[in-house]
Structures are given as C-alpha cells and as structure tokens.
Amino acid sequence: MACASHSPDLAEALLELCCVVEAVRAAASRELGLTPQQAQLLTLVAPQELTHGELANRMHCDKANITGLVDRLERRELIQRRPNPDDRRVSQVILTGQGRELVTRFRRAVSTAITGHLASWPAADHQQLATLARATTEALRV
C-alpha cells in the first residue's frame, strides 16, 4: 500500500494534470464551436444512449442543466431524444450522424494536441502513462 505522506503530492499533481488536460479539451471544444460542457456531453453519449438522469450523474450536475445542454445540441442536430422503450416518460439521448462526426473530430483534436506535447517522450513512457491513467480513472470513478 502507498505511503500516506505521498498523497498530498499525488493529489496536487493530479489536480494540476486535470487542469492542463481540461484546458486542452476547452481549446478543442472552442475550435469546433462547442462549449466544454457540450463536448463532454457528446463524448459521454457517443458510445451509448443515456437518459438525462444518467448524464446529470456522469457530469456531476443538475438535470435542469442537462435539459438546457440537450436542447441546444438538439437544435444543432448533433443529438436527438428518443423515448425509452421501457418507460415513455424517460428520453434517451443519442448522437446523430453529424454528432458522431463532431465527436470524432473533437477526440482527434484532443489526441493531436496531447500527443504533440508529449512527442519527445519514448513510446514506453506513453504506454506507461496510458496504463496508469486508466487505472487511476477507474480507482477514482465515483
């Protein structure tokens, strides 16, 4: 088990990393005409249909915020609502073809920016960081 005295350094490093990655994501969002929250919602919906409640839970916000985000993205024809087959009072949010294409462009822009900054790193370090990042994400997932 890790020594508790290292926890503040680890937490500080992760917080700083989070801020830097968020800045990269925000820049990529703006380039594509999205807010960071809209990009986050689109990437959450990309692999699966989600309800407003599931999106609010994953984005750590109120369902009212999700309704506004979904309304704006629906007007841009990037997502659509579909009634839940088990409960017609609940809507599932899914990507449109345009939305899928935009998510692909967003992920590519973020990936290009990050790998560009880390281009001087050896491939083994890239792999080690990816492994640690996945393990950390899973351990911290709420």
Secondary structure, DSSP 8 states (H G I E B T S, - for coil): ---GGGHHHHHHHHHHHHHHHHHHHHHHHHHTT--HHHHHHHHHHTTS-EEHHHHHHHHTS-HHHHHHHHHHHHHTTSEEEEE-SS-TTSEEEEE-HHHHHHHHHHHHHHHHHHHHHTTTS-HHHHHHHHHHHHHHHHHH--
